[in-house]
């Protein structure tokens, strides 16, 4: 019973962070991009990718997939995905939830479990997190483009792959910086 409560609590935390960061993108970053004429189907600063990566790091690939899939469904219900077929929307939900867990499993297979883990944090761990961010961003760009293509949405723009990747990387870096600054602040506050 305690495991179920823990999973529910973790899912709620991830969902709140994911939905909150998505709302910042939808109502602050995307309007700014529209104002400057650079908005396509992908944001250049996609903060939720940082939440996806942190979710996978903290909760593991399987749990992260479930938490992010549910959070993505809630985002879809709140915001919708205009100009996309139902199949495209479903494939994009799967891509959102699976890009980081797949990247994490592949990288752990190649480099070992201890490199991309919080069990022994060191400089190598942070480099591994950066590799995870970049690899999962590339994977997400490919998967999102495949979802648009095979989902029947009439978008054939290869530059979206680059836009998804850049937006994911920049968004994840911003989230990581916010987390790092928050941890430093609370650590300094705890010393007093």
Secondary structure, 3 states (H helix, E strand, C coil): CHHHHHHHHHHHHHHHHHHHHHHHHHHHHHHHHHHHCCCCCCCCCCCHHHHHHHHHHHHCHHHHHHHHHHHHHHHHHHHCCCCCCHHHHHHHHHHHHHHHHHHHHHHHHHHCCCCCCCCCCCHHHHHHHHHHHHHHHHHHHHHHHHHHHHCCCCCCCCHHHHHHHHHHHHHHHHHHHHHHHHHHHHHHHHHC
